[in-house]
């Protein structure tokens, strides 16, 4: 083997190791990251309390003051 082949194999092996490490860390991150919620976010017009409710609800009552509110659109 000449010097170019040794350097090529070394760099290729290093890149392969980096790719495998990045794939592993991404899997670990996704495993411990909380799942995204489908709930809708509401903000009370009267008391400004922010809360969530089921995704199939269009209007929801504030748990603090009972005012009916529409979901917040982002």
N, C-alpha and C positions, 0 to 999 in steps of 0.2 A: 504494500500500500504506500502510495506517495503521500506527501504532506497535505495536499489539497483534499484528498479523500478523508484523511483523519480529521481535518478541520470541518469539512462538510458533515461528517457523521457526528462530531461533537456538538456542532450548532443545531443539527436536526434533533438530536437527543434532548438537548436543552429546551428547544421549542416544544417538543412533545411533552416533556415533563411540565412545562408551564401551562400548556393547554389542559392537561389532565388535572392539574391543581385547580385551575379556574373552573372547570366543569364540576369538580367535587365541591368547591366552596359555594358555587351557585346552588347546587342541590341542598346543601346544608342550610343555606340562607332561606331557601323556599320552604324547607321543612319547619323551621322555627318562626317564620313570619306569619302573623295572623292572617286568616282569610278575609278577603274584602266582603263587607256586608252589603246586602241588597236593599237594606232598609232606606226609607226616604228620610231626609233631614227637614225638620220644621223649626221655625223661629216664631215665637209668639209675638203678635202685634201689640199686645197690651203690656206684658211684663218682660219681654225680650229674652225669655228662657229658650234655650236651644235644646231640642230633643229629637229622638228618632221614633219611627213607627213602621209598621209592616209595609212592604213594597206595593201592596194592592190597595192601599188607602190613599184617597185623594185629599181629603180634609181630615184633620186630627185635632182632638181637644188637648189643650195644654194641661199637663199634669199638675201645674201649680195653681193656675187661676181659672181653668175650664173654658177659655176662649177657643173657638174654632179657628184653625189656621190652615193655609195651603202650604204645600211643600216648597222648599227653597230650590230655585233653579240655578244651576251653575253654568 
